[in-house]
Amino acid sequence: MGNINYQVLTLIPEPSTIVLLGAAVAGVVLSRRRKRS
């Protein structure tokens, strides 16, 4: 897992990467909320 975090830090300079990561996190959060409800 540590390696993944390191790779993410190296990709931060790219705005497109940030958007993709944000969308992925948002999707996971929304899916979890829907499952709970």
N, CA and C of each residue as an Amber inpcrd file, in Angstrom:
protein
   111
   0.8430000  -1.2170000   0.0000000   0.0000000   0.0000000   0.0000000
   0.8680000   1.2540000   0.0000000   1.9880000   1.1960000   0.7130000
   2.8830000   2.3520000   0.7720000   3.3710000   2.7540000  -0.6210000
   3.6440000   1.7520000  -1.4470000   4.1170000   2.0440000  -2.8060000
   3.0540000   2.8150000  -3.5950000   1.7900000   2.4480000  -3.4070000
   0.7040000   3.1380000  -4.1200000   0.6590000   4.6070000  -3.7030000
   0.7790000   4.8590000  -2.4050000   0.7410000   6.2360000  -1.9230000
   1.8860000   7.0420000  -2.5210000   3.0500000   6.4290000  -2.6390000
   4.2180000   7.1000000  -3.2180000   3.9650000   7.4480000  -4.6780000
   3.3770000   6.5160000  -5.4160000   3.0750000   6.7520000  -6.8270000
   2.0740000   7.8920000  -6.9650000   1.0810000   7.9340000  -6.0950000
   0.0660000   8.9960000  -6.1490000   0.7350000  10.3520000  -5.9470000
   1.6670000  10.4360000  -4.9990000   2.3460000  11.7050000  -4.7310000
   3.1240000  12.1690000  -5.9550000   3.6980000  11.2370000  -6.6860000
   4.4840000  11.5990000  -7.8650000   3.5860000  12.0340000  -9.0120000
   2.3080000  11.6450000  -8.9680000   1.3840000  11.9830000 -10.0590000
   0.5800000  13.2410000  -9.7650000   0.7090000  13.7770000  -8.5490000
  -0.0650000  14.9590000  -8.1510000   0.0600000  16.1290000  -9.1450000
   1.2540000  16.4080000  -9.7040000   1.4170000  17.5330000 -10.6190000
   0.4410000  17.5120000 -11.7990000  -0.1130000  16.3580000 -12.1460000
  -1.0280000  16.3010000 -13.2780000  -2.4730000  16.5070000 -12.8120000
  -3.1170000  17.5950000 -13.2540000  -4.4970000  17.8940000 -12.8580000
  -5.4370000  16.7630000 -13.2510000  -5.2120000  16.1670000 -14.4200000
  -6.0920000  15.0850000 -14.8830000  -6.0690000  13.9220000 -13.8930000
  -4.8890000  13.6510000 -13.3380000  -4.7770000  12.5490000 -12.3770000
  -5.5710000  12.8530000 -11.1190000  -5.4940000  14.1090000 -10.6600000
  -6.2240000  14.5090000  -9.4580000  -7.7220000  14.3410000  -9.6750000
  -8.1850000  14.7340000 -10.8520000  -9.6110000  14.6140000 -11.1670000
 -10.0390000  13.1480000 -11.1580000  -9.2050000  12.3000000 -11.7610000
  -9.5430000  10.8720000 -11.8280000  -9.5880000  10.2690000 -10.4260000
  -8.5950000  10.6070000  -9.6090000  -8.5590000  10.0780000  -8.2450000
  -9.7680000  10.5820000  -7.4550000 -10.0830000  11.8690000  -7.6250000
 -11.2240000  12.4490000  -6.9170000 -12.5140000  11.7710000  -7.3210000
 -12.6670000  11.5230000  -8.6130000 -13.8840000  10.8740000  -9.1190000
 -13.9890000   9.4520000  -8.5680000 -12.8560000   8.7620000  -8.5180000
 -12.8540000   7.3850000  -8.0160000 -13.2520000   7.3510000  -6.5420000
 -12.6580000   8.2440000  -5.7560000 -12.9690000   8.3010000  -4.3210000
 -14.4400000   8.6540000  -4.1120000 -14.9170000   9.6500000  -4.8640000
 -16.3150000  10.0760000  -4.7420000 -17.2510000   8.9170000  -5.0850000
 -16.9030000   8.1630000  -6.1300000 -17.7370000   7.0330000  -6.5440000
 -17.8180000   5.9800000  -5.4470000 -16.6850000   5.7070000  -4.8190000
 -16.6590000   4.7080000  -3.7470000 -17.4970000   5.1680000  -2.5590000
 -17.3380000   6.4410000  -2.2040000 -18.0800000   6.9870000  -1.0620000
 -19.5790000   6.9390000  -1.3300000 -19.9700000   7.3580000  -2.5300000
 -21.3990000   7.3630000  -2.8780000 -21.9620000   5.9460000  -2.8670000
 -21.1970000   4.9910000  -3.3990000 -21.6740000   3.6090000  -3.4530000
 -21.8450000   3.0550000  -2.0360000 -20.9170000   3.4170000  -1.1460000
 -21.0170000   2.9410000   0.2390000 -22.2370000   3.5470000   0.9180000
 -22.4800000   4.8460000   0.6620000 -23.6310000   5.5050000   1.2810000
 -24.9240000   4.8680000   0.7990000 -24.9790000   4.5490000  -0.4980000
 -26.1840000   3.9440000  -1.0580000 -26.4280000   2.5690000  -0.4540000
 -25.3430000   1.8130000  -0.2460000 -25.4880000   0.4740000   0.3220000
 -25.9980000   0.5570000   1.7640000 -25.4990000   1.5380000   2.5100000
 -25.9200000   1.6880000   3.9060000 -27.4000000   2.0360000   3.9820000
 -27.8330000   2.9220000   3.1060000 -29.2270000   3.3510000   3.1250000
 -30.0910000   2.2960000   2.4270000
